[in-house]
Amino acid sequence: MMEYRGQYTLCLMSKVLGVSRSGFYKWINRPKSKRAQRREYMEAQVADVYSTYKARYGAPRIAEELKSLGTPCSTNTVADILQEQGLKARNGKSFRYGSHALTMNNVSDNLLWRDFSSDRPNEKWTSDITYIWVKDRWLYLATVMDLFSRAIVGWALDTSMTE
């Protein structure tokens, strides 16, 4: 009714909507409910924690922070407030392996460059390791294959893969 107050008379709108005019005026002048006051307070608290932690905290961490500050709240309430205000936690950069990661130490150069064809025996060999669960432990199977004949020319099975 507030939105269309200038276009239509209050008497007409109250008749169409089945609302008394006195009830409408009471609704306009009434104070904010405790629920609305609490919601405004929570919105201010969430915005404060969000900005304090430079937009890195999402709903779960903001809720935990507010609880530790003595403001009881739920994660869902915080998530609703963040969504209403259009706030979203900024994720950090994803982890990237450096050029000297531990997994890249003691690794031979890639000499084949995905050219697995061979013209004669024993020209190109390739190897692989697989893990096999046997009874109650892992066993490690290392194989060496000749790319000309596709035959396994050597293999080793052990309880550790240190060799």
N, CA and C atoms as a LAMMPS dump frame, in Angstrom:
ITEM: TIMESTEP
0
ITEM: NUMBER OF ATOMS
489
ITEM: BOX BOUNDS ff ff ff
-5.0000000000000000e+02 5.0000000000000000e+02
-5.0000000000000000e+02 5.0000000000000000e+02
-5.0000000000000000e+02 5.0000000000000000e+02
ITEM: ATOMS id mol type element x y z
1 1 1 N 0.827 -1.181 0
2 1 2 C 0 0 0
3 1 3 C 0.877 1.252 0
4 2 1 N 2.014 1.181 0.689
5 2 2 C 2.91 2.343 0.716
6 2 3 C 3.419 2.663 -0.683
7 3 1 N 3.634 1.641 -1.457
8 3 2 C 4.195 1.825 -2.792
9 3 3 C 3.22 2.523 -3.736
10 4 1 N 1.927 2.237 -3.602
11 4 2 C 0.918 2.779 -4.502
12 4 3 C 0.107 3.908 -3.869
13 5 1 N 0.605 4.474 -2.801
14 5 2 C -0.133 5.485 -2.058
15 5 3 C -0.423 6.726 -2.892
16 6 1 N 0.449 7.117 -3.78
17 6 2 C 0.238 8.295 -4.619
18 6 3 C -0.687 8.041 -5.802
19 7 1 N -0.829 6.778 -6.233
20 7 2 C -1.647 6.46 -7.404
21 7 3 C -3.115 6.213 -7.052
22 8 1 N -3.358 5.568 -5.919
23 8 2 C -4.72 5.206 -5.522
24 8 3 C -5.018 5.785 -4.145
25 9 1 N -6.279 5.941 -3.862
26 9 2 C -6.652 6.443 -2.536
27 9 3 C -6.479 5.332 -1.513
28 10 1 N -6.207 5.747 -0.293
29 10 2 C -6.022 4.791 0.785
30 10 3 C -7.314 4.027 1.071
31 11 1 N -8.448 4.703 0.932
32 11 2 C -9.748 4.073 1.165
33 11 3 C -9.982 2.938 0.163
34 12 1 N -9.677 3.18 -1.114
35 12 2 C -9.86 2.156 -2.154
36 12 3 C -8.933 0.962 -1.922
37 13 1 N -7.674 1.225 -1.629
38 13 2 C -6.715 0.131 -1.419
39 13 3 C -7.083 -0.697 -0.196
40 14 1 N -7.535 -0.05 0.881
41 14 2 C -7.892 -0.81 2.076
42 14 3 C -9.117 -1.687 1.833
43 15 1 N -10.077 -1.204 1.019
44 15 2 C -11.249 -2.029 0.688
45 15 3 C -10.855 -3.231 -0.167
46 16 1 N -10.021 -2.996 -1.181
47 16 2 C -9.615 -4.073 -2.097
48 16 3 C -8.797 -5.127 -1.353
49 17 1 N -7.911 -4.709 -0.483
50 17 2 C -7.036 -5.638 0.224
51 17 3 C -7.639 -6.169 1.518
52 18 1 N -8.76 -5.624 1.927
53 18 2 C -9.423 -6.097 3.141
54 18 3 C -8.67 -5.725 4.405
55 19 1 N -8.088 -4.535 4.423
56 19 2 C -7.316 -4.055 5.559
57 19 3 C -7.964 -2.763 6.058
58 20 1 N -8.028 -2.585 7.365
59 20 2 C -8.591 -1.339 7.894
60 20 3 C -7.579 -0.214 7.763
61 21 1 N -8.1 1.021 7.569
62 21 2 C -7.195 2.169 7.451
63 21 3 C -6.459 2.415 8.757
64 22 1 N -7.151 2.238 9.876
65 22 2 C -6.5 2.466 11.167
66 22 3 C -5.371 1.45 11.399
67 23 1 N -5.598 0.2 10.952
68 23 2 C -4.555 -0.816 11.063
69 23 3 C -3.338 -0.467 10.221
70 24 1 N -3.576 0.112 9.039
71 24 2 C -2.476 0.538 8.169
72 24 3 C -1.656 1.634 8.843
73 25 1 N -2.337 2.619 9.45
74 25 2 C -1.619 3.703 10.113
75 25 3 C -0.857 3.206 11.343
76 26 1 N -1.435 2.257 12.061
77 26 2 C -0.716 1.668 13.199
78 26 3 C 0.536 0.935 12.71
79 27 1 N 0.419 0.24 11.584
80 27 2 C 1.558 -0.505 11.018
81 27 3 C 2.682 0.451 10.616
82 28 1 N 2.338 1.616 10.055
83 28 2 C 3.346 2.591 9.637
84 28 3 C 4.1 3.145 10.844
85 29 1 N 3.368 3.458 11.917
86 29 2 C 3.963 4.157 13.056
87 29 3 C 4.506 3.243 14.152
88 30 1 N 4.336 1.958 14.024
89 30 2 C 4.791 1.084 15.101
90 30 3 C 6.321 0.994 15.117
91 31 1 N 6.899 0.741 16.281
92 31 2 C 8.363 0.598 16.354
93 31 3 C 8.8 -0.746 15.767
94 32 1 N 10.089 -0.835 15.497
95 32 2 C 10.623 -2.081 14.938
96 32 3 C 10.491 -3.206 15.954
97 33 1 N 10.201 -4.396 15.456
98 33 2 C 10.073 -5.551 16.341
99 33 3 C 11.453 -5.952 16.865
100 34 1 N 11.452 -6.733 17.929
101 34 2 C 12.724 -7.203 18.485
102 34 3 C 13.464 -8.056 17.464
103 35 1 N 12.712 -8.803 16.67
104 35 2 C 13.336 -9.638 15.649
105 35 3 C 14.032 -8.781 14.597
106 36 1 N 13.369 -7.705 14.156
107 36 2 C 13.974 -6.815 13.161
108 36 3 C 15.2 -6.111 13.749
109 37 1 N 15.102 -5.709 15.031
110 37 2 C 16.24 -5.066 15.682
111 37 3 C 17.426 -6.022 15.776
112 38 1 N 17.15 -7.269 16.131
113 38 2 C 18.222 -8.267 16.224
114 38 3 C 18.833 -8.525 14.851
115 39 1 N 17.988 -8.557 13.82
116 39 2 C 18.488 -8.787 12.462
117 39 3 C 19.431 -7.647 12.042
118 40 1 N 19.046 -6.401 12.328
119 40 2 C 19.911 -5.263 12
120 40 3 C 21.236 -5.352 12.75
121 41 1 N 21.152 -5.725 14.04
122 41 2 C 22.362 -5.873 14.84
123 41 3 C 23.263 -6.958 14.254
124 42 1 N 22.664 -8.099 13.87
125 42 2 C 23.443 -9.202 13.3
126 42 3 C 24.072 -8.796 11.969
127 43 1 N 23.322 -8.053 11.145
128 43 2 C 23.869 -7.601 9.862
129 43 3 C 25.093 -6.72 10.077
130 44 1 N 25.016 -5.836 11.084
131 44 2 C 26.158 -4.963 11.382
132 44 3 C 27.345 -5.781 11.892
133 45 1 N 27.087 -6.759 12.756
134 45 2 C 28.16 -7.596 13.303
135 45 3 C 28.831 -8.423 12.207
136 46 1 N 28.007 -9.015 11.336
137 46 2 C 28.553 -9.839 10.248
138 46 3 C 29.405 -8.982 9.32
139 47 1 N 28.907 -7.8 8.97
140 47 2 C 29.67 -6.907 8.089
141 47 3 C 30.984 -6.489 8.744
142 48 1 N 30.958 -6.263 10.062
143 48 2 C 32.165 -5.863 10.784
144 48 3 C 33.207 -6.98 10.774
145 49 1 N 32.79 -8.211 11.091
146 49 2 C 33.736 -9.343 11.093
147 49 3 C 34.239 -9.608 9.678
148 50 1 N 33.343 -9.5 8.7
149 50 2 C 33.726 -9.722 7.299
150 50 3 C 34.822 -8.743 6.878
151 51 1 N 34.646 -7.465 7.232
152 51 2 C 35.656 -6.476 6.847
153 51 3 C 36.916 -6.588 7.703
154 52 1 N 36.766 -6.992 8.967
155 52 2 C 37.931 -7.144 9.845
156 52 3 C 38.903 -8.174 9.287
157 53 1 N 38.365 -9.263 8.755
158 53 2 C 39.207 -10.334 8.22
159 53 3 C 39.383 -10.225 6.707
160 54 1 N 39.214 -9.021 6.183
161 54 2 C 39.522 -8.688 4.788
162 54 3 C 38.823 -9.597 3.787
163 55 1 N 37.571 -9.911 4.053
164 55 2 C 36.715 -10.696 3.161
165 55 3 C 37.237 -12.112 2.931
166 56 1 N 38.04 -12.614 3.856
167 56 2 C 38.565 -13.972 3.709
168 56 3 C 37.692 -15.005 4.406
169 57 1 N 36.882 -14.573 5.363
170 57 2 C 36.05 -15.499 6.126
171 57 3 C 34.697 -15.672 5.457
172 58 1 N 34.252 -16.922 5.383
173 58 2 C 32.914 -17.237 4.915
174 58 3 C 31.986 -17.404 6.102
175 59 1 N 30.786 -17.902 5.846
176 59 2 C 29.758 -18.019 6.886
177 59 3 C 30.196 -18.866 8.081
178 60 1 N 30.808 -20.048 7.891
179 60 2 C 31.167 -20.847 9.063
180 60 3 C 32.185 -20.155 9.974
181 61 1 N 33.183 -19.546 9.392
182 61 2 C 34.211 -18.905 10.209
183 61 3 C 33.698 -17.627 10.851
184 62 1 N 32.837 -16.886 10.157
185 62 2 C 32.251 -15.687 10.754
186 62 3 C 31.355 -16.077 11.922
187 63 1 N 30.564 -17.136 11.756
188 63 2 C 29.698 -17.594 12.844
189 63 3 C 30.531 -17.992 14.063
190 64 1 N 31.623 -18.709 13.85
191 64 2 C 32.497 -19.094 14.963
192 64 3 C 33.096 -17.866 15.643
193 65 1 N 33.497 -16.889 14.847
194 65 2 C 34.09 -15.665 15.401
195 65 3 C 33.056 -14.908 16.234
196 66 1 N 31.826 -14.808 15.736
197 66 2 C 30.775 -14.113 16.483
198 66 3 C 30.446 -14.851 17.777
199 67 1 N 30.43 -16.178 17.728
200 67 2 C 30.181 -16.953 18.952
201 67 3 C 31.28 -16.714 19.983
202 68 1 N 32.524 -16.651 19.514
203 68 2 C 33.632 -16.42 20.455
204 68 3 C 33.589 -15.008 21.032
205 69 1 N 32.967 -14.068 20.297
206 69 2 C 32.813 -12.703 20.802
207 69 3 C 31.586 -12.557 21.7
208 70 1 N 30.802 -13.632 21.825
209 70 2 C 29.642 -13.597 22.716
210 70 3 C 28.328 -13.307 22.031
211 71 1 N 28.298 -13.336 20.71
212 71 2 C 27.062 -13.11 19.968
213 71 3 C 26.572 -14.445 19.433
214 72 1 N 25.514 -15.001 20.024
215 72 2 C 25.03 -16.302 19.531
216 72 3 C 24.406 -16.161 18.145
217 73 1 N 24.779 -17.052 17.251
218 73 2 C 24.229 -17.032 15.894
219 73 3 C 24.46 -18.39 15.249
220 74 1 N 23.737 -18.623 14.174
221 74 2 C 23.906 -19.874 13.442
222 74 3 C 24.616 -19.597 12.122
223 75 1 N 25.208 -20.626 11.572
224 75 2 C 25.9 -20.497 10.285
225 75 3 C 24.914 -20.13 9.187
226 76 1 N 23.703 -20.685 9.245
227 76 2 C 22.706 -20.391 8.211
228 76 3 C 22.281 -18.929 8.242
229 77 1 N 22.133 -18.362 9.435
230 77 2 C 21.77 -16.945 9.542
231 77 3 C 22.864 -16.08 8.937
232 78 1 N 24.098 -16.385 9.259
233 78 2 C 25.225 -15.617 8.719
234 78 3 C 25.279 -15.769 7.199
235 79 1 N 25.035 -16.98 6.7
236 79 2 C 25.053 -17.205 5.255
237 79 3 C 23.951 -16.396 4.574
238 80 1 N 22.754 -16.334 5.188
239 80 2 C 21.66 -15.537 4.62
240 80 3 C 22.025 -14.062 4.566
241 81 1 N 22.622 -13.562 5.634
242 81 2 C 23.007 -12.148 5.68
243 81 3 C 24.06 -11.849 4.626
244 82 1 N 25.05 -12.723 4.503
245 82 2 C 26.093 -12.523 3.484
246 82 3 C 25.487 -12.516 2.086
247 83 1 N 24.558 -13.416 1.838
248 83 2 C 23.933 -13.5 0.514
249 83 3 C 23.089 -12.265 0.229
250 84 1 N 22.327 -11.784 1.228
251 84 2 C 21.511 -10.58 1.048
252 84 3 C 22.373 -9.366 0.736
253 85 1 N 23.516 -9.268 1.4
254 85 2 C 24.391 -8.12 1.206
255 85 3 C 25.328 -8.286 0.007
256 86 1 N 25.258 -9.447 -0.641
257 86 2 C 26.1 -9.688 -1.815
258 86 3 C 27.562 -9.881 -1.463
259 87 1 N 27.842 -10.355 -0.258
260 87 2 C 29.219 -10.564 0.182
261 87 3 C 29.598 -12.023 -0.001
262 88 1 N 30.819 -12.25 -0.416
263 88 2 C 31.306 -13.601 -0.636
264 88 3 C 32.761 -13.655 -0.226
265 89 1 N 33.145 -14.728 0.435
266 89 2 C 34.535 -14.866 0.871
267 89 3 C 35.443 -15.021 -0.342
268 90 1 N 36.55 -14.317 -0.292
269 90 2 C 37.535 -14.46 -1.372
270 90 3 C 38.446 -15.61 -1.032
271 91 1 N 38.509 -16.578 -1.9
272 91 2 C 39.398 -17.714 -1.672
273 91 3 C 40.821 -17.314 -2.008
274 92 1 N 41.737 -17.919 -1.288
275 92 2 C 43.144 -17.672 -1.58
276 92 3 C 43.548 -18.353 -2.874
277 93 1 N 44.737 -18.108 -3.278
278 93 2 C 45.229 -18.742 -4.494
279 93 3 C 45.395 -20.232 -4.253
280 94 1 N 45.112 -20.998 -5.269
281 94 2 C 45.246 -22.44 -5.13
282 94 3 C 46.723 -22.819 -5.033
283 95 1 N 46.954 -23.972 -4.426
284 95 2 C 48.328 -24.435 -4.251
285 95 3 C 48.913 -24.837 -5.6
286 96 1 N 50.111 -24.415 -5.854
287 96 2 C 50.799 -24.796 -7.086
288 96 3 C 52.143 -25.396 -6.722
289 97 1 N 52.489 -26.455 -7.412
290 97 2 C 53.781 -27.065 -7.186
291 97 3 C 54.855 -26.163 -7.765
292 98 1 N 55.895 -25.977 -7.021
293 98 2 C 57.009 -25.195 -7.521
294 98 3 C 57.838 -26.023 -8.49
295 99 1 N 58.792 -25.397 -9.106
296 99 2 C 59.622 -26.11 -10.071
297 99 3 C 60.524 -27.134 -9.392
298 100 1 N 60.743 -26.972 -8.099
299 100 2 C 61.614 -27.892 -7.378
300 100 3 C 60.847 -28.624 -6.283
301 101 1 N 59.663 -29.076 -6.606
302 101 2 C 58.86 -29.799 -5.615
303 101 3 C 59.539 -31.128 -5.287
304 102 1 N 59.261 -31.631 -4.104
305 102 2 C 59.894 -32.875 -3.67
306 102 3 C 59.583 -34.029 -4.608
307 103 1 N 58.408 -34.001 -5.244
308 103 2 C 58.037 -35.102 -6.138
309 103 3 C 58.85 -35.089 -7.42
310 104 1 N 59.51 -34.011 -7.722
311 104 2 C 60.256 -33.929 -8.969
312 104 3 C 61.759 -34.169 -8.78
313 105 1 N 62.186 -34.479 -7.567
314 105 2 C 63.597 -34.783 -7.346
315 105 3 C 63.892 -36.216 -7.77
316 106 1 N 65.071 -36.453 -8.254
317 106 2 C 65.535 -37.776 -8.678
318 106 3 C 64.64 -38.408 -9.735
319 107 1 N 64.137 -37.603 -10.639
320 107 2 C 63.305 -38.101 -11.736
321 107 3 C 64.109 -37.948 -13.02
322 108 1 N 64.13 -39.012 -13.808
323 108 2 C 64.888 -38.976 -15.061
324 108 3 C 64.202 -38.066 -16.066
325 109 1 N 64.971 -37.604 -17.018
326 109 2 C 64.419 -36.77 -18.077
327 109 3 C 63.475 -37.586 -18.955
328 110 1 N 62.512 -36.9 -19.553
329 110 2 C 61.562 -37.546 -20.451
330 110 3 C 62.215 -37.654 -21.836
331 111 1 N 62.771 -38.805 -22.141
332 111 2 C 63.486 -38.983 -23.409
333 111 3 C 62.559 -39.427 -24.538
334 112 1 N 61.432 -40.035 -24.213
335 112 2 C 60.538 -40.562 -25.249
336 112 3 C 59.595 -39.51 -25.821
337 113 1 N 59.161 -38.565 -25.033
338 113 2 C 58.197 -37.551 -25.451
339 113 3 C 57.002 -38.169 -26.161
340 114 1 N 56.44 -39.207 -25.528
341 114 2 C 55.241 -39.922 -25.968
342 114 3 C 55.403 -40.619 -27.328
343 115 1 N 56.635 -40.868 -27.731
344 115 2 C 56.888 -41.66 -28.94
345 115 3 C 57.198 -43.083 -28.495
346 116 1 N 56.157 -43.938 -28.422
347 116 2 C 56.302 -45.283 -27.895
348 116 3 C 56.554 -46.324 -28.981
349 117 1 N 56.809 -45.891 -30.178
350 117 2 C 57.11 -46.858 -31.243
351 117 3 C 58.599 -47.191 -31.211
352 118 1 N 58.908 -48.429 -31.607
353 118 2 C 60.297 -48.87 -31.601
354 118 3 C 60.538 -49.742 -32.824
355 119 1 N 61.729 -49.629 -33.439
356 119 2 C 62.046 -50.392 -34.652
357 119 3 C 62.753 -51.706 -34.368
358 120 1 N 63.386 -51.825 -33.203
359 120 2 C 64.124 -53.055 -32.896
360 120 3 C 64.037 -53.342 -31.399
361 121 1 N 64.295 -54.585 -30.996
362 121 2 C 64.231 -54.943 -29.572
363 121 3 C 65.286 -54.204 -28.756
364 122 1 N 64.98 -53.987 -27.506
365 122 2 C 65.873 -53.37 -26.527
366 122 3 C 66.316 -51.952 -26.898
367 123 1 N 65.554 -51.311 -27.752
368 123 2 C 65.869 -49.932 -28.099
369 123 3 C 65.258 -48.972 -27.072
370 124 1 N 63.983 -49.248 -26.703
371 124 2 C 63.287 -48.403 -25.737
372 124 3 C 62.625 -49.273 -24.679
373 125 1 N 62.905 -48.939 -23.434
374 125 2 C 62.261 -49.614 -22.309
375 125 3 C 61.482 -48.556 -21.514
376 126 1 N 60.426 -48.989 -20.915
377 126 2 C 59.655 -48.112 -20.033
378 126 3 C 59.324 -48.877 -18.765
379 127 1 N 59.05 -48.136 -17.692
380 127 2 C 58.762 -48.8 -16.418
381 127 3 C 57.565 -48.128 -15.751
382 128 1 N 57.009 -48.853 -14.79
383 128 2 C 55.875 -48.337 -14.042
384 128 3 C 55.821 -49.037 -12.696
385 129 1 N 55.16 -48.402 -11.749
386 129 2 C 54.965 -48.976 -10.413
387 129 3 C 53.468 -49.027 -10.146
388 130 1 N 52.999 -50.105 -9.55
389 130 2 C 51.607 -50.205 -9.136
390 130 3 C 51.542 -50.743 -7.719
391 131 1 N 50.436 -50.452 -7.048
392 131 2 C 50.236 -50.883 -5.67
393 131 3 C 49.196 -51.992 -5.665
394 132 1 N 49.447 -53.033 -4.92
395 132 2 C 48.531 -54.17 -4.848
396 132 3 C 48.228 -54.449 -3.381
397 133 1 N 46.943 -54.487 -3.022
398 133 2 C 46.536 -54.773 -1.65
399 133 3 C 46.452 -56.289 -1.49
400 134 1 N 47.283 -56.853 -0.657
401 134 2 C 47.314 -58.293 -0.412
402 134 3 C 47.109 -58.526 1.075
403 135 1 N 46.049 -59.24 1.409
404 135 2 C 45.653 -59.535 2.787
405 135 3 C 45.553 -58.274 3.626
406 136 1 N 46.593 -57.89 4.319
407 136 2 C 46.487 -56.761 5.243
408 136 3 C 47.536 -55.679 4.988
409 137 1 N 48.137 -55.666 3.802
410 137 2 C 49.166 -54.66 3.523
411 137 3 C 49.296 -54.424 2.028
412 138 1 N 49.997 -53.342 1.706
413 138 2 C 50.262 -53.002 0.312
414 138 3 C 51.565 -53.641 -0.143
415 139 1 N 51.551 -54.155 -1.362
416 139 2 C 52.776 -54.607 -2.025
417 139 3 C 52.981 -53.717 -3.245
418 140 1 N 54.229 -53.511 -3.595
419 140 2 C 54.576 -52.618 -4.702
420 140 3 C 55.198 -53.442 -5.823
421 141 1 N 54.609 -53.345 -7.005
422 141 2 C 55.088 -54.086 -8.17
423 141 3 C 55.681 -53.099 -9.151
424 142 1 N 56.962 -53.282 -9.455
425 142 2 C 57.643 -52.455 -10.447
426 142 3 C 57.933 -53.332 -11.659
427 143 1 N 57.607 -52.829 -12.837
428 143 2 C 57.821 -53.603 -14.068
429 143 3 C 58.624 -52.785 -15.067
430 144 1 N 59.357 -53.503 -15.939
431 144 2 C 60.08 -52.889 -17.047
432 144 3 C 59.616 -53.583 -18.309
433 145 1 N 59.195 -52.781 -19.315
434 145 2 C 58.641 -53.353 -20.543
435 145 3 C 59.446 -52.87 -21.749
436 146 1 N 59.706 -53.79 -22.678
437 146 2 C 60.341 -53.459 -23.948
438 146 3 C 59.248 -52.95 -24.882
439 147 1 N 59.417 -51.748 -25.421
440 147 2 C 58.372 -51.157 -26.249
441 147 3 C 58.271 -51.793 -27.636
442 148 1 N 59.292 -52.513 -28.078
443 148 2 C 59.215 -53.175 -29.385
444 148 3 C 58.277 -54.366 -29.326
445 149 1 N 58.489 -55.263 -28.378
446 149 2 C 57.683 -56.478 -28.291
447 149 3 C 56.55 -56.368 -27.266
448 150 1 N 56.526 -55.3 -26.488
449 150 2 C 55.549 -55.11 -25.408
450 150 3 C 55.634 -56.22 -24.368
451 151 1 N 56.79 -56.828 -24.249
452 151 2 C 56.998 -57.909 -23.281
453 151 3 C 57.627 -57.334 -22.021
454 152 1 N 57.261 -57.9 -20.885
455 152 2 C 57.855 -57.501 -19.619
456 152 3 C 59.224 -58.158 -19.528
457 153 1 N 60.279 -57.334 -19.459
458 153 2 C 61.635 -57.872 -19.419
459 153 3 C 62.174 -57.949 -17.992
460 154 1 N 61.475 -57.334 -17.041
461 154 2 C 61.908 -57.421 -15.651
462 154 3 C 60.82 -56.904 -14.73
463 155 1 N 60.806 -57.431 -13.521
464 155 2 C 59.831 -56.973 -12.538
465 155 3 C 60.359 -57.231 -11.141
466 156 1 N 59.806 -56.529 -10.17
467 156 2 C 60.174 -56.724 -8.769
468 156 3 C 58.942 -56.444 -7.917
469 157 1 N 58.76 -57.284 -6.873
470 157 2 C 57.646 -57.143 -5.95
471 157 3 C 58.231 -57.013 -4.553
472 158 1 N 57.78 -55.961 -3.799
473 158 2 C 58.372 -55.746 -2.476
474 158 3 C 57.332 -55.078 -1.578
475 159 1 N 57.612 -55.051 -0.282
476 159 2 C 56.713 -54.415 0.673
477 159 3 C 56.997 -52.92 0.806
478 160 1 N 58.074 -52.442 0.223
479 160 2 C 58.362 -51.002 0.203
480 160 3 C 58.873 -50.653 -1.176
481 161 1 N 58.785 -49.355 -1.519
482 161 2 C 59.259 -48.971 -2.844
483 161 3 C 60.492 -48.063 -2.734
484 162 1 N 61.436 -48.508 -1.964
485 162 2 C 62.65 -47.722 -1.789
486 162 3 C 63.706 -48.034 -2.83
487 163 1 N 63.547 -49.116 -3.56
488 163 2 C 64.553 -49.459 -4.576
489 163 3 C 63.934 -49.423 -5.941
